[in-house]
Amino acid sequence: MHCPVTFLLIVLASGAEAFRICAFNTQRLTLAKVAREQVMDTLVQILARCDIMVLQEVVDSSGSAIPLLLRELNRFGGSGPYKSLSSPLLGRSTYMEKYVYEAREEGLGVGVLPSLVLVPLHTTPKAVEKELNALYDVFLHVSQHWQSKDMILLGDFNADCASLAKKRLDELVLRTEPGFHWVIADGEDTTVRASTHCAYDRIVLHGERCQSLLQAAATFDFPRSFQLTEEEALNISDHYPVEVELSQAVHSVQPLTAALSFLPTQLSPGP
């Protein structure tokens, strides 16, 4: 079996202003969830920090949750306008989710530089090693097809704790092959619960130009920033967003949806 995978191509432009790319496991995002006022308000504040946000675990079957979220985001404090790009529903059996990009529309700067490709992945906890090694095959295909070595792999990799032991992590192809820079450190905590300390969510940069643009990489502790209790924060998600800041401005954003014949089903997202 094969599955469609959605990428995002961004074309970089010269400029001094940094831009922020984020990834966030929104923990089963549905219409009912975004209809809750505090959840919506917090999500909007999180998204408004980012020029491009990759949302995972969007499981809304009504098709209304993302348009509603986008509407409120574009009403928030002059942060927009944003546009939304969504994958089809992906997954196995009864569990299906979308990858959704929220991207600020305005292009900054002039003088187009080579493109940068974003590739999201939300792994299944029971198959983390297999799926992350398959992600290397995706990297090879995408870099050849789009003639770009500048790539960001990002998402909830489940790459820590019980899902992936440190020894197995270090044996991943994405760790042993040269050129891949894991900018969210193994010791980071990307989880909201005080009882856990796991670096599940990761961002991996590849390409000399891409890595040369890196200014910062971090998790975003939204409960502390917005003064939420753990219980309140868990209504939003049990994950922190992760982010990178690059020292160039985005000139344009183009969706790339490709059904790649060699891709195995393990690259379908999973909870």
Buried (B, 14 or more C-beta within 10 A) or exposed (E): EEBBBBBBBBBBBEBEEBBBBBBBBBBBBBBEBBEEEEBBBBBBBBBBBBBBBBBBBBBBEEEEBBBBBBEBBBEBEEBBEBBBBBBEBBBBEEBBBBBBBBBBEEBBBEEEBEBBBBBBBBBBBEBBBBBBBBBBBBBEBBBEEBEBBBBBBBBBBBBBBEBBEEEBBEEBBBBEEEEBBBBBEEEBBBBBEEEEEBBBBBBBBBBEBBBEBBEEBBBBBBBEEBEBEEEBBBBBBBBBBBBBBBBBBBBBBEBBEBEBEEBBEBBBBBB
